[in-house]
Amino acid sequence: MLRRRRSPAWPGVLLGVLLGLAVAAVTGLFVVAPLALVHRDAGELERSYSSLMVGWVASLNAPEQLPRPSAQGLDAGRRAYAETCAQCHGATGDGKGMFGQTSFPPATDLTGRDARERSDAELFWIIKNGLGFTAMPGYERQYEDAEIPALVSYLRELQRVVR
């Protein structure tokens, strides 16, 4: 009697695995991702990770040394802040501007510990390039590199006033 050879089972298993991965991908794309995008509260882990990554990327890409702002720098920084930053970060830099609390994540409190601990070069880089996945745009097209240090100086002045 001749024995019949069974065909291997692995093509069916492979097909099942691929089908399962496809279903998981579609579920993730249309169910999990939208839910992740609509939650309105960042946990401590998210805030810590975000702060760490922003600091790391900014410090890697920030200029070695900032140009010194001119004598009129603080006044120019104040005007620039009022025109472009106060709507989100508030007049005093507390992050409670008209649009700052409605965005996700909320606008940064520029007088708080996280902003105080950033170097001037990191703040320069953030203002120039913005931050992805936040409402913080980059201002490289609006301000020349020589103008951004005035904004950084004004931020430091806001931090001194709040202390």
N, C-alpha and C positions, 0 to 999 in steps of 0.2 A: 504494500500500500504506500502510495506517495503522500508525503506530508505537504500540505499546502503552506507556503511561506506567508507569514503575516506581514503586511506592510508596516513600516515603522510608524509609531504614534507621534513622533516629534513634529511633523508638519501640522497636525491638528492642535498640538499644544502651542506651537509658535503662533498659529493663527489666533488662538484664544488669547494669548498674551498681548498680541498686537491689537486685537479688538478691545481688550480691557484698557490698554493704554490710551487708545483713541477715545473711548468713553470718558475716561478720567480727564483727558485734556479738554474735551468739549465741556464737561461739567465745570472744570476749573475756569475755563474761559468765560462761560456764560453765567455761572452761578457764584463761584467764590470770588473772582476778580471784582465784579461790580460791588459785592458786599464789602470787600476790603477798601474800595475807593470811597464808599459813602459813610463809613464810620467817622465820627466827628470828635474823637478823643484819642490822643496819643498817650500811650502808657509811659511809665518811667523808662522802661527798656528802650522804646522807640526814641524818646527824647535823648537819652544818653548816647545811643548809637548814632543818631543824627548829629549830635554835637561833636562826637569823636570824629566822624567822617568829614564833616565840614571843616573842622580844625586841621585834620590831616591833609585834605586836598588843598585847602587854602595855604597852609604852610609850605607844601611842596611847590606850589605855583606862584606864591607871592614874591614880589620883588625883594631883593636883598635889602635895599634901603629906599625909603620914600623920599621924593623931592620935598624940600622944606617949603611949607606954604609961605606966601608973601606976608608982608605986614598987614595987608588987608584980608588975609586968608580966613581969619575967624569970621569976619563979616560976610565974606563970600560963601563960606561954609554954612552960615546961618541962613542966608538967602536960598542956597541950593537945597538945604534940608527942608525949608518951608515949602519950596516948590515941588519937591519930588518924594520926600520921605514922610512928612508929617501926616499925610492922609492915612497912612497905615500905622506908623510907629507913634503917632501922637505928637503934639506940640512939645511935650517934655521928654519924649523918647521912651515913655513907659509901655509902648505897644498897644495903647488904647485909642488909636486913631479911628476915624470914621469907618475905614475898610479893614483895619487890622484885626478886629475881633470876629469878623464874619468870614475871614479866609481860613483855610485849613492847610497847614497848621497856622495858628494865629500868629500875627506879627510878633517879632522878638521884642522883648523889653530891652532896649539898648542901654538902659541904666543898670541892668541886672548883672549878676555874677558872670554868666556865660559871656556876655559882650565885653565886660571889663577884663576878662581873662584872655581875650583875643589880642594878638599883637596888632600894631598899627598896620603892618603889612598884610595880615590876614583880613582885617576890615577893608583895606584898600581892594584886595582881590575880590571879596564878596560884593562890594559895591560895584566894581567894574564888571564882573561876570555874572552876578546873580546866583541864585541857588535853584537847581532843578527840583521839581516836585513840590515847589512852594510858590507863593505869590510874589516872591522877591525877584524882580527882573534885574538884568544887568544894565548898567548905565554907560557902557563903553562908547556908545554912539552919541550920547548926550553930553558927556563930560570928557575932556582931554585928561590924559594921565597926570598932567601937572595940576589939574583942578580938583581931583579926588582927594588929595591930602588935606585940602581945606575942609572937606566934609568930615574926614576922620578927626581932624582937630576939633571941629564943632561937636562931634559925638563925645570926645573926651571931655569937653567943657560941660556938656549936659551931665555926664557921669560925675564930674566934680561938684556940680551944683546939688545933685541929689544926695550925695554922701551925707 
